[in-house]
């Protein structure tokens, strides 16, 4: 094979030799042109993240006599504002009275090398919408949910790299692109 390549190069016309020389030098001094071939990527869709969230919920919490169940967690991927949010429902029941609300949280998606997972940290309540309320005075349970129970959430695992990829990469992605109902993780 090497003899064939060498005989083609030595027997080639001067113009072809010059073109090959220029292309060779260009590839040596301009690696970004060829770096696209070296990128690895993994697409993670919202359904995959939702399945992982379903394994972590429901979560029951109690604080000063008020109990609440957090359930039906889903990821919200917004392409317009390039954000990732966590939506869930909460229900609180006490003596034949009930409250159901939809919560939306913002947070920071961070990679954790020990667990090789991406987690949603530093959750902040973005919206609290009451869907059903049969309490005579629902302000105490709402206040307790907003101020105490929500703050007790630990970091929520969105997905584990070992579960979603066959790639041998076990480090944070160099880039994360947000698109319609999916995240694209890119490693250089």
C-alpha positions as CSV (number, residue, x, y, z in Angstrom):
1,X,0.0,0.0,0.0
2,X,2.8,2.4,0.9
3,X,4.6,1.6,-2.4
4,X,1.5,2.4,-4.3
5,X,1.0,5.8,-2.5
6,X,4.7,6.7,-3.0
7,X,4.6,5.7,-6.7
8,X,1.5,7.9,-7.2
9,X,3.2,10.8,-5.5
10,X,6.5,10.5,-7.3
11,X,4.9,9.8,-10.6
12,X,2.3,12.6,-10.2
13,X,2.4,15.8,-12.1
14,X,3.9,18.8,-10.3
15,X,0.5,20.5,-9.9
16,X,-0.9,17.5,-8.0
17,X,2.2,17.4,-5.8
18,X,1.8,21.0,-4.9
19,X,-1.9,20.6,-4.1
20,X,-1.1,17.6,-1.9
21,X,1.6,19.6,-0.2
22,X,-0.7,22.6,0.4
23,X,-3.4,20.3,1.8
24,X,-1.0,18.6,4.1
25,X,0.4,21.9,5.4
26,X,-3.1,23.3,5.8
27,X,-4.2,20.3,7.9
28,X,-1.1,20.7,10.2
29,X,-1.5,24.4,10.8
30,X,-5.3,24.6,10.9
31,X,-6.6,21.8,13.1
32,X,-10.1,23.4,13.8
33,X,-11.1,22.5,10.2
34,X,-10.7,18.8,11.0
35,X,-11.7,19.0,14.7
36,X,-15.4,18.4,13.8
37,X,-14.5,14.7,13.3
38,X,-13.1,14.5,16.8
39,X,-16.2,15.8,18.6
40,X,-18.4,13.3,20.5
41,X,-21.9,14.0,21.4
42,X,-24.9,12.5,23.3
43,X,-28.5,13.6,22.9
44,X,-30.6,13.3,26.0
45,X,-34.3,13.9,25.5
46,X,-36.9,15.0,28.0
47,X,-38.5,11.6,28.3
48,X,-35.2,10.0,29.4
49,X,-34.8,12.7,32.2
50,X,-38.5,12.3,33.1
51,X,-38.0,8.5,33.5
52,X,-35.1,9.1,35.9
53,X,-37.1,11.7,37.9
54,X,-40.0,9.2,38.2
55,X,-37.6,6.9,40.1
56,X,-36.9,9.7,42.7
57,X,-40.6,10.8,43.3
58,X,-42.9,10.9,45.1
59,X,-41.2,12.5,48.1
60,X,-43.1,12.9,51.4
61,X,-42.1,15.7,53.7
62,X,-43.5,16.9,57.1
63,X,-42.7,20.1,58.9
64,X,-44.4,21.4,62.0
65,X,-47.6,19.3,61.5
66,X,-47.9,20.1,57.8
67,X,-47.3,17.2,55.5
68,X,-46.9,17.3,51.8
69,X,-46.3,14.9,48.9
70,X,-44.2,16.1,45.9
71,X,-44.9,14.0,42.8
72,X,-45.2,13.9,39.0
73,X,-41.8,15.6,38.4
74,X,-41.0,16.5,34.8
75,X,-38.2,18.5,33.1
76,X,-39.2,21.6,31.1
77,X,-36.7,22.4,28.4
78,X,-37.3,25.9,26.9
79,X,-35.5,26.7,23.7
80,X,-36.6,30.3,23.6
81,X,-34.9,31.4,26.8
82,X,-32.4,28.5,26.8
83,X,-33.5,27.3,30.2
84,X,-34.1,24.0,32.1
85,X,-36.8,24.0,34.7
86,X,-38.2,21.3,37.0
87,X,-42.0,21.0,37.3
88,X,-43.8,19.0,39.9
89,X,-47.1,18.8,41.8
90,X,-47.5,18.9,45.5
91,X,-50.5,17.8,47.6
92,X,-51.2,18.5,51.2
93,X,-54.0,17.0,53.2
94,X,-55.3,17.6,56.7
95,X,-58.6,16.6,58.3
96,X,-60.6,16.1,55.1
97,X,-59.1,19.3,53.5
98,X,-56.7,19.1,50.6
99,X,-54.5,21.4,48.5
100,X,-52.9,20.5,45.1
101,X,-50.5,22.9,43.4
102,X,-48.2,22.9,40.5
103,X,-44.6,24.1,41.2
104,X,-41.9,25.1,38.8
105,X,-38.3,25.4,39.9
106,X,-35.2,26.9,38.3
107,X,-31.8,25.6,39.2
108,X,-28.2,25.0,38.1
109,X,-27.4,21.9,36.2
110,X,-24.1,20.6,37.5
111,X,-21.9,17.6,36.7
112,X,-20.9,15.4,39.7
113,X,-17.8,13.3,39.0
114,X,-18.3,10.9,41.9
115,X,-21.7,9.8,40.7
116,X,-21.0,10.6,37.0
117,X,-24.4,12.4,36.9
118,X,-25.9,15.7,36.0
119,X,-27.9,17.2,38.9
120,X,-30.2,20.1,39.3
121,X,-28.9,22.2,42.2
122,X,-29.8,25.4,44.0
123,X,-33.5,25.0,43.3
124,X,-35.5,28.3,43.4
125,X,-39.3,28.4,43.2
126,X,-40.2,30.1,40.0
127,X,-44.0,29.6,40.1
128,X,-46.6,28.2,42.5
129,X,-50.1,27.6,40.9
130,X,-52.9,26.3,43.0
131,X,-55.0,23.7,41.1
132,X,-57.3,22.5,43.9
133,X,-58.0,23.9,47.3
134,X,-60.6,22.8,49.9
135,X,-58.9,24.3,52.9
136,X,-61.0,26.8,54.8
137,X,-57.7,28.8,55.2
138,X,-55.0,27.5,52.9
139,X,-52.4,30.2,53.7
140,X,-50.7,28.2,56.5
141,X,-50.0,25.1,54.4
142,X,-49.0,27.2,51.4
143,X,-46.6,29.2,53.5
144,X,-45.2,26.0,55.1
145,X,-44.7,24.4,51.6
146,X,-43.1,27.5,50.2
147,X,-40.8,28.4,53.1
148,X,-39.8,25.1,54.7
149,X,-40.6,22.0,52.7
150,X,-39.2,23.2,49.4
151,X,-35.9,24.2,51.0
152,X,-35.3,20.7,52.2
153,X,-34.8,19.3,48.6
154,X,-31.5,17.8,48.0
155,X,-29.9,18.0,44.6
156,X,-32.1,16.2,42.1
157,X,-30.4,13.8,39.7
158,X,-31.5,14.4,36.1
159,X,-29.5,11.5,34.6
160,X,-26.4,9.4,35.0
161,X,-23.9,9.3,32.1
162,X,-23.3,5.6,32.6
163,X,-27.0,4.9,32.0
164,X,-27.5,7.0,28.9
165,X,-24.3,6.6,26.9
166,X,-22.0,3.9,25.5
167,X,-19.3,6.5,25.2
168,X,-16.3,6.1,27.5
169,X,-16.5,9.8,28.5
170,X,-16.9,10.2,32.2
171,X,-16.4,13.9,32.5
172,X,-18.5,17.0,32.1
173,X,-19.5,18.0,28.6
174,X,-17.6,20.9,27.0
175,X,-20.8,22.3,25.6
176,X,-24.5,21.8,26.3
177,X,-27.0,22.9,23.6
178,X,-30.7,23.2,24.4
179,X,-33.1,22.3,21.6
180,X,-36.7,21.2,21.4
181,X,-37.3,18.7,24.2
182,X,-33.7,17.6,24.3
183,X,-30.2,18.5,25.4
184,X,-27.1,17.9,23.3
185,X,-23.9,17.2,25.3
186,X,-20.7,17.8,23.3
187,X,-17.2,16.7,24.2
188,X,-14.1,18.0,22.3
